[in-house]
Amino acid sequence: MASGEQGPSPGSITAIQVLASYAPAELVLRHAADRHPAPPSAPEREDFEGAVGFVDVSGFTALSERLQKDFGNKGSEKLNQYINSYLTRLIDGVSHHGGDVIKFAGDALQARDPPPVDE
């Protein structure tokens, strides 16, 4: 967002936009067309073929300590920039290939590839 721009007003944010912040894209898309979604009465599950991957930054603690030593309080800002850049590239790669990020955990993420297309 450019400097001076404002984000959406709280009244303009839809339930789907909120859900999209916390749920995998496939789940959001499944419910996006439903004009009056009801809360689920029970947990849902679905079997599918695919792969799930977990990516974690190796040496995160050592990098954190090194940046703190070299840059003092600015080390945290540099670490944040590095991690954001790294995770952005991972997310872009997963999305480009049709996958979906399922979960973030600090310096790690869990993603899955898309279900195979029926031929």
MODA-V465407 format. One record per pair of residues at least 12 apart in sequence whose C-alpha atoms are under 10 Angstrom apart, sorted by the first residue. I is the first residue (numbers start at 1). J is the second residue. Records with the same first field share a line. If there is no record, write none. Layout:
I: J  J
This chain:
15: 28  32  37
16: 28  29  31  32  33  34
17: 32
19: 31  32
20: 32
22: 102  103
23: 100  101  102  103
24: 99  100  101  102  103  111  112
25: 95  99  100  101  102
26: 99  100  114
47: 115
48: 114  115  116
49: 113  114  115  116
50: 99  112  113  114  115  116
51: 99  111  112  113  114  115
52: 99  100  101  102  110  111  112  113  114
53: 101  102  109  110  111  112  113
54: 101  102  103  104  108  109  110  111  112
55: 87  90  104  105  107  108  109  110  111
56: 87  104  105  106  107  108  109  110
57: 83  86  87  106  107  108  109
58: 107  108
60: 79  83  107
63: 75  79
64: 76  78  79  80
65: 79
66: 79
67: 79
80: 107
83: 106  107  108
84: 107
86: 107
87: 104  107  108  109
90: 109  111
91: 109  111
94: 111  112  113  114
95: 111  112  113  114
97: 113  114
98: 112  113  114  115
99: 111  112  113  114  115
100: 112  113  114
101: 113
